[in-house]
Amino acid sequence: MSTPTTTLTGTWIGDTVHSDVSFKVRHMAVGKAKGTFELESATLVVPESGLADATVTAVIDAASVETKQEQRNEHVKSPDFLHVEQYPSLKFVSTGIKNFDGDEFVVVGDLTIRDVTKSVELAVEFLGATTDAYGAERAGFTATTSISRKEFNVSFEAAFGAGNAVVSDKVEISLELEFTKSA
């Protein structure tokens, strides 16, 4: 087991402007509908023992969903999907990190959508760390996972033709996260 060689010890705050939370879901059995959310907050804490013992939390603004179609945005916000009036955010809290292979590893954690919390695994790549033009220390990560929306009580069902789903159960999630080191 090898961990990234860059020292990341300390507390890092998610850069909400330079981070991206996106998803894709199969649509009408032939394509994929895409969308994004706004990262509300994220914190990465790396102890002296290193990245293998780090913790990360992230909160996503559910009402910020953007699919490039207003009618679909409103439907995703409705009780059929995220029910943002009752559940305004999606939350991830890490519970462990494993399977280091150079700059790639798996973050295990609890994802809460609506009223359901389930354990998920994120495949993560550490993109590097640097000091930016303004003197701030920055670190970047990419993470991906897939979830079953029905496991999170997002159970909207509509079909057409011979059993084709309008929206599939599987949701692909992709994160591009930048953090700045807390002073």
C-alpha angles and dihedrals in degrees: 000000000000127000129205111286096224114099110237099169112155142043119312126194122212114250099225093190095054098039128089131204114189140165140193129201129181111257129199089347093279109064145025126249113214134203145164139219132202117249105234096189143335135184128192118191117191114187125209088266089067145242094318088070097040125124128211133189127185134182122198124198104237093196091058092074112141121188099160091254120084095207091053091045090056092046091052089051092050128093088265088073127001101355090211095185089066099028108033097174144036115220137199124192118180121231100181149343124230148156100049114193109170107295094350127085143142124258114203118200151139116275117197120200119168106327097332130092118193134171114251135177122226120202102221134193120194105222096191144267131258145158109255128221090272095052097257119136111236134189129187135204138178119208134181137183142153126226139185106243090204090061087063094050092259091132105153108153127194125152138185136188117359099351098309114155119229088213122020124229094237117085120190114211126197128184130192106188132184121188132191121209115251114240 
